[in-house]
Amino acid sequence: MTTTGFDVPGFRIVDNLGVVRGVVVRSRSVFGTVGAAFQTMFGGNISLFTELAERTRKQAFD
């Protein structure tokens, strides 16, 4: 169970994990997807998708 509170009535908290993060995936436009496809040919990080995921995460925290 995950909570943002300091206590959960009826339960005992046994561990504090700090901030738990996740990723929400959004779709890009056709042009962005084509650009990402070109990046996959060279391997490594697909910065177009990484940037989109980070912006989405920041928006969720804000």
Secondary structure, DSSP 8 states (H G I E B T S, - for coil): ---SSS--TT-------------------HHHHHHHHHHHHT-S--HHHHHHHHHHHHHHH-
